[in-house]
Amino acid sequence: MKLDADAVEQFNRDGYLFPIRVMSADEAARHRSALETYEGSSGGPIAGNLRHKTHLLFTWASEIAHNPAILDAVESILGPDILLWGSSFFIKEPHTTSYVSWHQDGTYWGLDGSNIVTAWVALADAPVESGAMRFWPKSHLKAQIPHNDTFASDNLLSRGQEIAVDVPEDEGVDVPLRAGEMSLHHVLLVHGSKPNRTSDRRIGFALRYMPTSLAQTRTRDYATLVRGKDAFGHFTLEPRPAADLDEAAVNAHKTSTSAQVAAVYAGTDRTEYRA
């Protein structure tokens, strides 16, 4: 699944690639079933801190994060030594108003570089009508753009952040995906998505990969070594869960998300992720 030279060149030029098949539709359905079984037992959709760094809590989410097809593609861009800094579920329920404003991923992460790739894995079909992502091609070449925090209730982003410039509507590219496919995008690529107008959930699992050379500038932080070796030691390395929601997994998740929240919400009074 390594990307060829043309694909890597396209990613570097445009800031994204899609679609990339990383698992079968049946395998995606198995992961979706595991998620929804948990949601059924807990009384509602996964939310708050549990929606983030989910790969530390559940073996099936860790399996996605370590998927060789995903890592092969990411390695083609980042090199052989890879950390997973975070994972987040972005779920839009049917016929709801949830959306994602135009933004760049790493604005509030506190990391000291932009050599970071987000792999957005579809666990359900994500047609345009479901609120599929939209990319602003080549916007990663604009470097960091100022953002405004809105904390809007329907915005799925941590701070409801949106870029402080207008994106020309005719320049946005729709990114429909089938279950089991993923897109890759650069951390500085401007992207967003509209509400889900279909009768099915739109379920995306976003994985944030970076080379081991990057460091956190705001707090002691945690990450998972998913490939290669870590010769830098900037992050405390996280364990894989031995079983879903076992005591060690829950404790590791609590410690790690607390550090990540401190970085993401620096300058605010928030101590946990928004629902």
C-alpha positions in Angstrom: 0.0 0.0 0.0 3.0 2.3 -0.2 2.1 5.4 -2.3 3.9 5.8 -5.6 6.0 8.9 -6.4 3.1 10.5 -8.4 0.7 10.1 -5.4 3.3 11.6 -3.0 3.9 14.5 -5.4 0.1 15.1 -5.6 -0.2 15.2 -1.8 2.7 17.7 -1.6 1.2 19.8 -4.3 -2.5 19.8 -3.4 -2.4 18.9 0.3 -4.6 15.8 0.1 -5.2 12.4 -1.4 -8.4 10.4 -1.7 -9.9 7.9 -1.9 -7.6 5.2 -0.6 -9.0 1.8 0.2 -7.6 0.6 3.5 -10.1 -2.1 4.6 -13.0 -4.0 3.1 -16.6 -2.8 3.6 -17.1 -5.8 5.8 -14.2 -4.9 8.0 -15.4 -1.3 8.3 -18.9 -2.6 9.2 -17.2 -4.8 12.0 -15.6 -1.7 13.5 -18.8 0.3 13.2 -20.6 -2.5 15.0 -18.1 -2.5 17.8 -18.5 1.3 18.2 -22.3 1.1 18.2 -22.3 -1.9 20.6 -20.4 0.3 23.0 -22.8 3.2 22.4 -25.8 1.0 23.0 -24.4 -0.2 26.3 -23.4 3.3 27.5 -26.7 4.9 26.6 -25.8 7.3 23.8 -23.3 8.3 21.1 -19.6 8.4 22.1 -18.9 11.9 23.4 -16.5 14.1 25.3 -13.1 12.8 26.1 -14.1 9.3 25.0 -14.4 10.6 21.5 -10.7 11.5 21.5 -7.7 9.2 21.8 -10.2 6.3 21.4 -7.5 4.0 20.2 -6.2 3.9 23.8 -9.5 2.5 25.1 -10.7 -0.1 22.6 -8.8 -2.9 20.9 -10.8 -2.4 17.7 -9.9 1.3 17.5 -6.3 0.5 18.2 -6.5 -2.0 15.3 -7.6 0.8 13.0 -4.8 3.1 14.2 -2.2 0.3 13.5 -3.7 -0.8 10.2 -0.8 -1.6 7.9 -2.5 -0.2 4.8 -2.9 3.2 6.6 0.6 3.2 7.9 2.1 2.2 4.6 0.5 5.2 2.9 1.5 7.6 5.8 5.1 6.3 5.8 5.3 7.2 2.1 4.8 10.8 3.2 6.4 11.1 6.7 9.1 8.4 6.7 9.5 5.2 8.7 9.4 6.5 12.3 5.8 7.5 13.1 3.9 8.6 16.2 0.1 8.8 16.5 -0.6 12.0 18.4 -4.3 11.6 18.5 -7.5 10.1 17.2 -11.0 11.5 17.1 -14.4 10.4 16.0 -16.4 12.8 13.9 -19.9 11.5 13.8 -22.9 13.3 12.2 -26.3 11.8 13.1 -28.9 11.6 10.3 -30.8 14.8 9.4 -29.0 16.9 12.0 -27.3 20.3 11.9 -23.8 19.3 13.0 -21.1 20.7 10.8 -17.4 21.5 10.8 -16.3 25.0 10.0 -13.4 25.8 7.6 -10.2 25.3 9.6 -6.7 23.9 9.8 -6.1 20.9 12.0 -3.1 21.9 14.0 -4.0 25.5 15.0 -4.2 24.7 18.8 -2.2 21.5 19.1 1.0 23.1 20.4 3.2 21.0 18.2 6.5 22.5 16.9 6.0 21.6 13.2 3.5 21.1 10.4 4.8 17.8 9.0 1.6 16.0 10.2 -0.9 14.0 8.2 -4.5 13.3 9.1 -5.9 10.0 7.9 -9.7 10.2 7.9 -11.2 6.7 7.8 -14.8 6.2 6.9 -16.6 3.5 8.9 -19.9 4.3 7.0 -20.5 5.5 3.5 -19.9 9.3 3.4 -21.5 10.7 0.2 -21.6 14.4 -0.4 -25.1 14.6 1.1 -24.0 13.2 4.4 -21.7 16.2 5.0 -18.6 14.7 3.5 -15.4 16.7 4.0 -14.5 19.5 1.7 -10.9 20.5 1.0 -9.5 23.8 -0.2 -6.7 22.6 -2.6 -3.2 24.0 -2.0 -4.3 26.0 1.0 -1.6 24.1 3.1 0.9 26.3 1.2 -0.6 29.4 2.9 1.0 28.4 6.2 -0.9 29.1 9.4 -4.0 31.2 9.0 -5.5 33.1 12.0 -8.6 31.4 13.5 -11.6 32.7 15.5 -13.0 30.6 18.3 -16.8 30.4 18.2 -17.6 27.4 20.5 -20.7 27.1 18.4 -22.9 24.2 19.8 -23.4 22.6 16.4 -19.7 22.8 15.4 -17.9 19.5 16.0 -14.5 21.1 16.5 -12.9 21.4 19.9 -13.1 25.2 20.0 -15.6 25.7 17.2 -12.7 27.3 15.4 -12.9 28.8 12.0 -10.4 30.5 9.7 -10.6 34.3 9.6 -10.7 34.4 5.8 -13.4 33.5 3.3 -13.0 30.4 1.2 -14.2 30.9 -2.3 -17.2 28.5 -2.6 -16.2 27.3 -6.1 -12.7 26.3 -4.9 -13.9 23.7 -2.4 -13.5 20.1 -3.4 -16.0 17.5 -2.1 -14.4 14.3 -0.6 -17.0 11.5 -0.7 -15.8 8.2 0.7 -17.1 4.7 0.8 -16.9 2.6 4.1 -13.4 1.3 4.4 -11.8 4.1 2.4 -9.7 7.0 3.8 -8.5 10.4 2.7 -5.2 11.9 3.7 -4.7 15.6 4.3 -1.9 17.9 5.4 -2.3 19.5 8.9 -2.4 23.0 7.3 -4.9 22.1 4.6 -8.1 24.1 5.1 -11.1 21.9 5.2 -14.7 21.7 6.6 -18.0 19.9 6.1 -21.7 20.6 6.0 -24.6 18.9 7.9 -25.8 15.4 7.3 -28.9 15.3 5.1 -29.1 11.5 4.7 -30.9 8.9 6.8 -27.6 7.2 7.9 -24.9 8.2 10.3 -21.7 9.7 8.9 -18.9 8.1 10.9 -15.3 9.2 10.4 -12.3 8.2 12.6 -9.5 10.8 12.2 -6.0 9.7 13.0 -3.2 12.3 13.5 0.2 10.9 12.4 3.6 12.7 12.7 7.3 11.9 12.6 9.0 11.2 15.9 11.1 14.3 15.6 8.2 16.7 16.4 7.7 17.9 20.0 5.0 19.5 22.1 5.6 23.1 23.2 3.0 23.6 25.8 3.0 20.6 28.2 4.4 17.1 28.7 2.5 15.1 26.1 1.8 11.5 25.1 1.7 9.7 21.8 1.7 6.1 20.4 4.6 4.7 18.5 2.9 3.0 15.5 5.9 2.3 13.3 9.7 2.4 13.5 11.6 3.7 16.5 11.6 6.9 18.6 15.1 8.2 18.9 13.9 11.6 20.3 11.8 10.9 23.4 9.8 14.1 23.1 6.6 12.2 24.1 5.8 9.6 26.7 4.8 6.5 24.7 1.3 5.1 25.2 0.4 1.4 25.6 -2.0 -0.4 23.4 -5.1 -1.6 25.2 -5.0 -5.3 26.2 -8.8 -5.4 26.4 -11.6 -2.9 25.8 -11.9 -0.4 28.7 -9.7 -2.4 31.1 -8.3 -0.5 34.0 -4.9 0.1 32.5 -6.5 1.4 29.3 -8.8 3.7 31.1 -6.0 5.1 33.2 -3.7 5.6 30.2 -6.5 7.3 28.3 -7.3 9.7 31.3 -3.6 10.7 31.6 -3.1 11.2 27.9 -6.3 13.1 27.2 -5.7 15.4 30.2 -2.3 16.4 28.6 -3.8 16.9 25.2 -6.7 19.0 26.5 -4.2 21.2 28.3 -2.5 21.9 25.0 -5.7 22.2 22.8 -7.5 24.5 25.3 -4.6 26.6 26.4 -5.8 30.0 27.3 -9.3 28.9 28.2 -10.8 27.5 31.4 -11.8 24.1 29.9 -10.5 20.9 31.4 -12.1 18.4 29.1 -13.2 18.1 25.5 -16.6 19.4 24.4 -19.4 16.8 23.9 
